[in-house]
């Protein structure tokens, strides 16, 4: 069953499910949510600790990023908890290349970089992501 909240996603991560499975499944549900109110409700409950500081910080970044990207009314306060930030840099790519790490450091969205997580420019994109009307 796909997780319909970020808190449920954390439970799946804590039980050993791969982030490469749990997070995309949550994103699919989030992107398909019919209203901003439903999207907001998917982020409200604070995820329990996963046992991995990187994943705990990542969940804070995901929450803040989605709230900003979808112009939701607010970012839940839990996303700014100290445990949602890393002390040491985490470059999410498995490539050990100084040039690529520099690119990730430069390209990473603020919601991730502020937590010492360095990733690609659009880290949560999905093949069937949201279709926004052009304004």
N, C-alpha and C positions, 0 to 999 in steps of 0.2 A: 504494500500500500504506500502510495506517495505521501510524503510529509506535507501537510497543509499549513504548518506554522514553522517559523524559524526555531522555536523551542523544541518542536518535535524532531526537526532535523538534527539538533544538538543531541537528543536522546539516541538517535540512530548512529551518530558519530561516536558517542560514548560507548555504544555497544559493539563498536568495531567495524561498522560499515564504512566503506571508502568514501572520502569526500568527493571523489570523482563520480560517485553514483548519487549520494544523498543530496548534495547541493544542487546539481542540475535538475533533479526531480522536483525539489522545492521551487526552483526558479521557473520551471514549466508551469507549476500551479499558480505561482505569483503572477506571471505574465498573462495567464488566462483568466485571472480574477475579473469579474464583471464590473466592479466599482472601486473607486479609491478607498471607500470605507472598508471593503473586504480586504484590500491590500494592506491597509493600516492594521486591521485585526490580525493579519498573518505575522506582523512584526512586534505586536505589543508585549506578549509574554516574554520575560527574560529567559533565555536558554540557560539551563543548568551547566555547570562546568563539564567539559568533555574529558578532562584529564590531560589535555594537550594545550599548552598556552598559545601555540600558534593558531589552533582552530578556534579557541575562545576569542582571540583578537580578530580573527577572520570573520566570525559571526557579527562582531560589532561593526566592522567595516562594511559588510554586506548590508546590514540593517540601515546604516547611515546612507550608504550609496543609493540603495533602492528608494529610501524616503526622499532623497534629493532629486534623483532622476525622474521620479513619478510625481514630484511636487505634492507630496503628501503633507497634511497639516503640521506634523511635527515628527521629529526623530525621538523614539522612546528613550527615556533617560538612561536605561540600563546600558545602551550602546556606548555611553561615555564613562562607564565604570573603569577604574584603574586596571582591572584584569583584562580589559579589552584592548590593551596596548602592550606592545613588546618592548623589551629593553634593548634587544639586539636586532639588527636588520635581518629580514627574511626575504630573499629573492625567490619568488615562487617557481622559477624555471629550474629544471634539473641540469640545464646547460652550465658548464663551468667555463664561462667566457667573460673576461673583464668588459669587453665592449658591449655584450648583451646585457650584463648587469647594469652597466651605465645607462643603457637605453631604458631598462625597466625602472631605474631610479628616476629618470627624467619623465617617463610616460605615465607612471602610476597615478591614478586619481587621488586627490587630496584625502578622501575618506580612508584610503588604504595607506598612503605615504605617512599620514599623521600617526599611524599606528606602527610604523616601521615595517610595513608590508609593501614590497615592491613587485608590481605585476604589470601586465599589459594595459594599454590605454582603455580598453573596454572589457574589463575582466569578467563580466557577467553576461556577455552576449550568448544567445542561443540561436540555433538555426531557425527556429520558429518563434523568435522573440516578438515583442510587441510591434505592432504597426501603428505608427503615430501619424495623424493627419498633419500635413504641412500647413503652417500658419503664415 
